[in-house]
Amino acid sequence: MKITGNTILITGGGTGIGLAMAEAFVNAGNDVIICGRREEKLQEAQELLPTIHARQCDVSKSDERESLFEWITGDFSNLNILINNAGIQRRIDFTRGTEQLLAGENEVEINLVAPIQLSAQFIPFLAEKEEAAIVNVSSGLGFVPLAFVPVYCATKAAMHSFTYSLRHQLRGTTIKVFEVIPPTVDTELDKGERAKWGGPAHMGIQASEVAQATLSGMESDQFEIAVGQAENLASTWEFTQAFQNMNRY
């Protein structure tokens, strides 16, 4: 599909992969809208990319997802691409019962429920466009899980399954459904968890690499865009061996 002249909404667009995608799509000649929970990060993004539009929105909350949809469809009638990128990752030890599970933000709501609801809301709107797309950001960990972030991995596995089914359901419409499958990326999401267990300050590829792979994949209608080492995790490589290698510590 064409990667210029679109109007694009990116959830979680104030930092990390979302911000890198925003920059790449702006540079390619698109009108970009981002949303995120933190107003200061949205302001920083607008300083970096003055042409983007930004709205504070916590996609973990159903009413804010609904408000976002109403705002977009009211003010940006040309919107033709939805990128479900917002996500969080938490280290959870289930041997401690519900202590860690209930102590933080809800990964299932943010990583899975939000993109499912947003997709359902936007599909009738997008189906009216001559060319449209939904881009879901999953993870290599959705294919081979890292055991100390189990809920994150489960949500990304579910995102892969949802995206696959959605692509089949929408095959008769103008909406193309893409999945972006990153490996470890050097963003706040990964750094926050690494800091808790004394991991390295920098690890993984740059978010800009994921962004460029996304544009290239969309332009060539590559519906599953596995980036870097995620190509190995998302392939038919022996699962048991991959799991053991990933979780040997």
Buried (B, 14 or more C-beta within 10 A) or exposed (E): BEBEEBBBBBBBBBBBBBBBBBBBBBEBEBBBBBBBBEEEBBEBBBEEBEEBBBBBBBBBBEEBBEEBBEBBBEEBEEBBBBBBBBBBBBBBEEEEEEEBBEEEEBBBBBBBBBBBBBBEBBBEBBEEBEBBBBBBBBBBBBBBBBEBBBBBBBBBBBBBEBBBEBBEEBEEBBBBBBBBBBBBBBBEBBBEBBEEEEEEEEEBBBBBBBBBBBBEBBEEEBBBBBBBBBBBBBEEEEEEEBBEEBEEE
